[in-house]
Amino acid sequence: MKRFLVPLFAVTIGVACETACAVDAVNTQSSATQVGTRSSVSTNGAAGQTSSTQADATEQLQSQFWGLTLEEVRRANLLMKGPRGAFSAPNITPVEVLGIHARSDAERQKYAEQFARILRADTERVLAWTVAHAQATAKLYPNDPVIDFSGNRIRPTVDPSVAEAALVPKSAITPPPRRSRNVNGRSRSGN
């Protein structure tokens, strides 16, 4: 059976509260050097701090992906360890975290614009991919339907206009029963 994939977009919406802001203020004031460093043991057995850890490499990549400074990435990661991590979906972006916890209107606007640019660029990539995929499917399988409805034994009851918009043939659905209107404009069932 062939599949038709439709990209879906979700926007994570966060709700800031006084408690989260208070925690944010306390966490932001804590030493930034604590984030991304970990204690390690050298070959001679002495404990030491290292700043080039795997966490730092991940933060470097996040910085590049999202167009943020290392400090911004570290702040977003720190915020996700508090209430923001509990309130948000796990796939919230660092840009969204920073925007939700912006310390000023100007900072919030900066992250909103940055997120808008990132989301627009991604939408353009997804649409380009969707077009390329549709063209490849049409080229490789010119006579095959994208979805084969012939094996369906159950015909769902769907409004024909909805089926048409979803490119589902009318033969694959059962239209809902028609409702007649009385002289007052109210609908009444055919029962």
C-alpha positions, 0 to 999 in steps of 0.5 A: 500500500502506498502512503501519502505523507503530509508535513505537519507543523506544531508550534510550542506555546509556553506560559510564563508564570511568576515562579518560573521568572523568579527561578529564571532570575536566580538561575541566570545569576548563578555562575555560567561556568557551571553549565557545560563543565563537568568534573573529570579525573586526569591520568594522575588521578587528580580531579579537575574542571574541563571546558571541552567536554561532550556537552560543550561540543553539543552546545557548539552545535546548538549555537550554530544550528539556532544562530545563538551565542554559547551563553544563550544556549547555556542559558536555554539549557539551564532554563530547561532544567527548571519549570520550563522543562516541565511545562514544555514539549521536549522538542522546544527550541532554545530560541523559543525558551529564550523568547519565553523567558526574555528579560525585556521586550526588546529581547523577546522581539529579537527571539521572535524574529529569529524564530520566525526566520528559522521557521520560514526557512524550514517551511521553504525546505519542507515545501521544496521537498514535498514538491520534489517528492510529488514530482518523483512519485509522478515520474516513477509511478505515473499510473498509480494512485497515491493512495489505493482505496480499492481494498477498503471494505469500510467506507467512511461517512464523509462530506464529499467536499472534504473528501475532494479536498483530501483527494479521496475519490467519491467512490471511497466514501459514503456521503452523510445523509442529507438534511432538509430545511424547513421554511424557518431555515432550521435543519431537520433530520430525514428520520 
